[in-house]
Amino acid sequence: MSDTVIYAMYDDDEVLKDGAKKLVSKGVKVSEVFSPFPIHGIDPIIGIKNTRLGIMAFIYGLTGLTLATIGMRYFMIVDWPMNIGGKPSFSYIENILSFIPISFEFTVLCAAHGMAITYLLLNKTLPGMPASNPDPRTTDDKFVIELRTSENTKYSAKDLEKMLKETGMIEIDQREIK
């Protein structure tokens, strides 16, 4: 079964947001929005839920903190204890204040790298992955709304095009995908 995908291009992000509000108020499901920068406020309009990236960042940071703590205890207390500045080298607890900067930095390192890799994997934008951008101009200065007829069964492709023309779009493209 084939699906018709309609792409409507806009010049301005505010016009796109107003157009998306009009479409959603008529019961149209917006599949995707492509833009050169994040459009603040578009997610609740088109029904995108909040991500769990913050939870994952906490887990990655906790992993980094745990690895840093285990590593510092092993390197500085168990494997090769050294008397640095008169600090006792037989207990991690007595040296914990001197390990705080390392713990903080490794926590941030693991959280940042973990979030970046997770973001790239979930969005399928790692180098070498094929792009799903419908128009290269959306990486510069244009904005695109994607509608699928399979998600909007109560409207035909002609009805969707007619509704899109009322939203202030500048260009429309329709494609069949199988």
Secondary structure, 3 states (H helix, E strand, C coil): CCEEEEEEEECCHHHHHHHHHHHHHCCCCCCEEECCCCCCCHHHHHCCCCCCHHHHHHHHHHHHHHHHHHHHHHHHHHHCCCCCCCCCCCCCHHHHHHHHHHHHHHHHHHHHHHHHHHHHHHCCCCCCCCCCCCCHHHHCCCEEEEEECCCCCCCCHHHHHHHHHCCCCCEEEEEEEC
